[in-house]
Amino acid sequence: RGSTEDGARFHDAFRVFVIGGSIAGLLAYEETPGEFGKSLQAVLPSRKVEVLNCGMAGYETYREALIEQEILEYAPDLIVFLTGHNEGIASAPIPIWIMRAQERLSRLKAYRALVKTLQPDQATVKAHSDALSDARDAAFARNLAQNLRHARARGVETAVVVPPRNYREPVELDATPYSAAFIAGWLRFLRGDYAGARRAWKEALAAGPRKGDPVSSHKAFAWGLVARSEEKLGRLAEARASFDQAALYDRAPICGPLCQGIIRRVTLDEGGFLIEADRMFRALAFPRMPGMETFNDRMHWKPQFNCLMASEMISSVRGSPQL
């Protein structure tokens, strides 16, 4: 790190912390070490550059706030947030005294019966999943804004990455919302009748979800299939638009258009720098949408693209008075 144990800066070092989930950890991938630091050093040849990656798999804005509280004591010049993919996948940490109380109460038959009575059944959870997703997105916006304000209150610059995603990866659902129209479309698709498959899946989209299924899940799944048929037909502009629709209705804890919109709005409102990584990956994939050529799964890009990510990050924060 080139710093003393109390966090004092090493001479005139420019110190950057990277906070976020597993996508933040990608920037410290062992096969491409320090791409961001190398690029930053090239911009600041006369200064020592320190980049400390605090990315932790599964971390969301609540836990990122805890990390931020600690690193603000180490006099950072810039904090880069790579966040948005893990919101809602875990509850906030429970104080140890509450956990101990729950453990003792769980020995009581009356307490176990009460918990079982109050616990919603899966049908209820399913029916309210869209409302739960709305609440999750609202909490994400609040947490992100607070994290940026905490840094600003300490005079620390912030930059937030608009995270990229693999638009062509199938939507993940707890249960596949198959109907007769969906199956008919698949049969046509497997026979090479892509136009017929597209018609069938458009009909499934118009018919709406099965009783009890969330509207958003049905639309995300259907639009994704429509997009695949359009790709096969060579109608790439329409396929891009359909993949965008699938991402818009995909309410899984994967940052999509709604989450990306929150990041853009909150970051601009709070005076941070925006790093438009999603737009960069979309430009790389054009005329198609980002897929497995650049990603390992739905959100983690291949490490060989770290150099491009680093370049995008540097160009986005060049306006900082610290640089």
C-alpha positions in Angstrom: 0.0 0.0 0.0 2.9 2.4 0.6 1.2 3.9 3.6 1.7 3.9 7.4 -0.5 1.8 9.7 -2.6 4.8 10.7 -3.6 5.3 7.1 -1.4 8.3 6.4 -0.8 9.0 2.8 2.5 7.9 1.2 4.0 11.3 0.3 1.8 12.7 -2.6 0.1 9.4 -3.4 -3.3 9.4 -5.1 -5.3 6.8 -3.2 -8.3 5.0 -4.7 -10.6 2.5 -3.1 -12.9 0.2 -5.1 -16.0 -0.9 -3.3 -18.7 -3.4 -4.5 -19.6 -7.0 -5.0 -17.9 -9.7 -7.1 -17.7 -7.5 -10.2 -15.5 -5.1 -8.2 -13.3 -8.1 -7.4 -12.9 -8.7 -11.1 -10.6 -5.7 -11.4 -8.2 -7.5 -9.2 -8.3 -10.7 -11.2 -4.9 -12.5 -11.0 -4.3 -12.8 -14.7 -4.7 -9.1 -15.3 -3.5 -7.5 -12.1 -3.8 -3.8 -11.5 -5.2 -2.7 -14.9 -7.0 0.3 -13.3 -3.9 1.2 -11.3 -1.6 1.0 -14.3 -4.0 3.2 -16.3 -4.3 5.7 -13.5 -0.5 5.8 -13.0 -0.1 6.6 -16.7 -2.4 9.6 -16.2 -0.5 10.7 -13.1 3.1 9.9 -13.9 4.5 12.3 -11.3 2.5 10.8 -8.4 2.4 7.5 -6.7 -0.9 5.8 -7.2 -2.5 3.4 -4.7 -5.6 1.4 -5.7 -7.1 -0.8 -3.0 -9.8 -3.2 -4.1 -12.4 -3.9 -1.4 -14.8 -5.9 -3.6 -16.5 -8.7 -1.8 -18.7 -11.4 -3.5 -22.4 -10.9 -2.7 -22.0 -7.5 -1.1 -24.8 -4.9 -1.7 -25.2 -1.3 -0.7 -25.9 -2.0 3.0 -22.6 -3.9 3.5 -20.8 -1.5 1.2 -21.7 1.2 3.6 -20.0 -0.6 6.4 -16.8 -1.0 4.2 -17.1 2.7 3.3 -17.1 3.8 7.0 -13.8 2.1 7.5 -12.0 3.2 4.4 -13.0 6.8 4.9 -10.5 6.7 7.8 -7.7 6.0 5.3 -7.9 9.4 3.5 -9.0 8.3 0.0 -8.9 10.7 -2.9 -11.5 8.7 -4.9 -14.0 5.9 -4.1 -15.3 3.8 -7.1 -18.5 1.9 -6.6 -19.3 -1.2 -8.6 -22.7 -2.0 -7.2 -26.3 -2.9 -8.1 -26.2 -6.7 -8.8 -26.7 -8.1 -5.3 -29.6 -6.0 -3.9 -32.2 -8.1 -2.1 -30.3 -11.5 -2.3 -29.7 -11.4 1.5 -31.2 -9.6 4.4 -29.3 -7.0 6.4 -27.0 -8.4 9.1 -28.8 -9.3 12.3 -27.3 -8.1 15.6 -25.9 -11.0 17.6 -28.2 -10.3 20.6 -31.2 -10.8 18.4 -29.8 -14.0 17.0 -29.3 -15.4 20.5 -32.8 -14.4 21.5 -34.2 -16.1 18.4 -32.2 -19.2 19.2 -33.7 -19.4 22.7 -37.2 -18.6 21.7 -37.1 -21.3 18.9 -37.0 -23.9 21.7 -40.6 -22.9 22.6 -43.4 -24.7 20.8 -45.6 -21.6 20.9 -42.9 -19.4 19.3 -42.4 -21.9 16.5 -46.1 -22.0 15.9 -46.3 -18.2 15.8 -43.5 -18.0 13.3 -45.1 -20.6 11.0 -48.4 -18.7 11.2 -46.8 -15.3 10.3 -44.6 -16.7 7.5 -46.2 -16.0 4.1 -46.8 -19.0 1.8 -45.0 -19.2 -1.5 -48.2 -18.2 -3.4 -48.4 -15.0 -1.5 -44.7 -14.2 -2.0 -45.1 -14.9 -5.7 -48.1 -12.7 -6.0 -46.3 -9.8 -4.4 -42.9 -10.3 -6.0 -43.2 -7.2 -8.2 -44.1 -5.0 -5.1 -41.1 -6.5 -3.3 -38.8 -5.7 -6.2 -40.1 -2.1 -6.2 -39.3 -1.9 -2.5 -35.8 -3.4 -3.1 -35.1 -0.8 -5.8 -36.2 2.1 -3.6 -33.9 0.8 -0.8 -31.1 0.6 -3.3 -31.6 4.2 -4.3 -31.6 5.4 -0.7 -28.5 3.4 0.3 -26.5 4.5 -2.8 -27.4 8.1 -2.2 -26.3 7.9 1.5 -23.0 6.2 0.6 -22.2 9.0 -1.9 -23.2 11.6 0.6 -21.0 10.1 3.3 -18.0 10.4 1.0 -18.9 13.9 -0.1 -19.2 15.0 3.5 -15.6 14.0 4.0 -14.4 15.8 0.9 -13.9 12.5 -1.1 -14.7 12.2 -4.8 -16.9 9.3 -5.9 -17.5 7.5 -9.2 -20.2 4.9 -9.8 -20.1 2.3 -12.5 -23.2 1.6 -14.5 -22.7 -2.2 -14.4 -22.9 -4.2 -17.6 -25.0 -7.3 -18.0 -25.2 -10.2 -20.4 -28.5 -9.4 -22.2 -28.6 -12.6 -24.2 -28.4 -15.0 -21.2 -31.9 -16.5 -20.5 -33.9 -14.9 -17.8 -33.6 -16.8 -14.5 -37.0 -17.6 -12.9 -38.0 -19.7 -9.9 -40.5 -21.6 -12.1 -40.6 -21.4 -15.9 -44.0 -19.9 -17.0 -44.7 -22.4 -19.8 -48.0 -22.4 -21.5 -49.3 -24.0 -24.6 -48.2 -21.0 -26.7 -44.6 -21.1 -25.2 -44.3 -24.8 -26.1 -45.7 -24.3 -29.6 -43.1 -21.6 -30.1 -40.3 -23.9 -29.0 -41.4 -26.7 -31.3 -41.3 -24.3 -34.2 -37.9 -22.9 -33.1 -36.4 -26.4 -32.9 -37.6 -27.1 -36.5 -36.0 -23.9 -37.8 -39.3 -22.1 -38.2 -38.1 -18.9 -36.5 -40.9 -16.7 -37.9 -43.5 -19.2 -36.6 -41.7 -19.3 -33.2 -41.7 -15.5 -33.0 -45.5 -15.4 -33.7 -46.2 -18.0 -31.1 -44.1 -16.2 -28.4 -45.7 -12.9 -29.3 -49.1 -14.5 -28.8 -47.9 -15.8 -25.4 -46.8 -12.3 -24.5 -50.2 -10.8 -25.4 -52.1 -13.6 -23.6 -50.5 -12.6 -20.3 -49.3 -14.7 -17.4 -50.8 -17.8 -15.9 -52.9 -17.2 -12.7 -50.7 -16.4 -9.8 -47.6 -15.7 -11.9 -46.0 -12.2 -11.7 -46.6 -10.1 -14.8 -43.0 -9.0 -14.9 -41.6 -12.6 -15.0 -43.9 -13.6 -17.8 -42.9 -10.6 -19.9 -39.2 -11.0 -19.2 -39.3 -14.6 -20.3 -41.5 -14.0 -23.4 -39.5 -11.0 -24.6 -36.2 -13.0 -24.2 -37.6 -15.8 -26.5 -38.9 -13.3 -29.0 -35.4 -11.7 -29.1 -33.8 -15.1 -29.8 -36.1 -15.8 -32.7 -35.4 -12.3 -34.1 -31.7 -12.9 -34.0 -32.2 -16.1 -36.0 -34.2 -14.2 -38.5 -31.4 -11.6 -38.8 -33.6 -8.8 -37.5 -30.9 -7.6 -35.2 -32.3 -4.1 -34.5 -35.6 -5.7 -33.3 -33.7 -8.3 -31.3 -31.8 -5.6 -29.4 -35.1 -3.9 -28.6 -36.6 -7.1 -27.4 -33.6 -8.0 -25.3 -34.0 -4.6 -23.7 -37.6 -5.3 -22.9 -36.6 -8.6 -21.4 -34.1 -6.8 -19.2 -36.6 -4.2 -18.3 -39.1 -6.7 -16.9 -36.4 -9.0 -15.3 -36.8 -8.2 -11.6 -34.1 -10.6 -10.5 -31.3 -9.1 -8.4 -29.3 -8.4 -11.5 -28.8 -4.8 -12.4 -30.9 -4.0 -15.4 -32.5 -0.9 -17.0 -34.4 0.1 -13.8 -31.3 -0.3 -11.6 -29.1 1.4 -14.1 -31.5 4.3 -14.2 -31.3 4.6 -10.5 -27.5 4.7 -10.6 -27.5 7.4 -13.2 -30.0 9.6 -11.4 -28.6 9.2 -7.9 -24.9 9.7 -9.0 -25.7 12.9 -10.9 -27.9 14.2 -8.1 -25.1 13.5 -5.6 -22.3 15.0 -7.7 -20.4 11.8 -8.5 -18.8 10.7 -11.8 -20.7 8.2 -14.0 -18.7 5.3 -15.6 -20.9 4.0 -18.4 -19.6 0.5 -18.6 -22.9 -1.0 -19.8 -22.9 1.3 -22.9 -19.3 0.3 -23.5 -20.1 -3.4 -23.6 -23.2 -2.7 -25.8 -21.0 -0.9 -28.3 -18.5 -3.8 -28.3 -21.3 -6.2 -29.1 -23.1 -4.1 -31.8 -25.0 -5.0 -33.9 -25.9 -7.8 -31.4 -26.4 -7.5 -27.7 -23.7 -8.4 -25.1 -23.5 -12.2 -24.6 -21.2 -15.0 -23.8 -18.5 -13.6 -26.1 -17.7 -11.0 -23.4 -19.3 -12.5 -20.3 -18.8 -15.6 -18.2 -22.4 -15.5 -16.8 -25.2 -13.0 -16.5 -23.0 -10.2 -14.9 -19.3 -11.1 -14.8 -17.4 -10.0 -17.8 -14.3 -11.9 -19.0 -11.1 -10.7 -17.3 -9.5 -9.9 -20.7 -11.8 -6.9 -20.9 -10.4 -5.4 -17.7 -8.1 -3.2 -19.8 -11.2 -1.6 -21.5 -13.0 -1.3 -18.2 -9.9 0.5 -16.8 -9.8 2.8 -19.8 -13.5 3.7 -19.4 -13.1 4.4 -15.7 -10.1 6.7 -16.2 -11.8 8.6 -19.0 -14.9 9.1 -16.9 -13.1 10.6 -13.9 -10.6 12.8 -15.8 -12.7 15.8 -14.8 -11.8 15.3 -11.1 -9.9 18.3 -9.6 -7.7 15.6 -7.9 -6.3 14.4 -11.2 
